[in-house]
Amino acid sequence: MIKIYGLHTCPYCDYIVEQIKGQEDKFEYIDIGQHVRNLHEFIELRDAKENAYVFDKSRAVHDIGIPCFVLEDGSITLDPAKVGLIEYGSSVSCSIDDHKAGKQGC
């Protein structure tokens, strides 16, 4: 199962949540704002020395590093395409409202 760390107030994370609905057997979404335990778990993951390179670009632009994907083998990526999802704002994405309205390709 792929773990996804995100935050309910993050539009990039909301876009991912819409894509994984009905796929609870493949994805586990962990909202870091829902409980301090979730936030602590994400911060430990993000700040682990062996994972620093994954978050270098995010740190450089003062981002948190979400959505964050932890693959079944324990590797980490911030790229939704690596887990078969579409990144918000990409040329193939649409708005969350479009998606909810049933627009094809979302």
Buried (B, 14 or more C-beta within 10 A) or exposed (E): EBBBBBBEEBEBBBBBBBBBEEEEEEBEBBBBEEEEEBBEBBBEBBEEEEBEEBBEEBEEEEEBBBBBBBEEEEEBBBEBEEBEBBBBEEEEBBBBEEBEEEEEEB
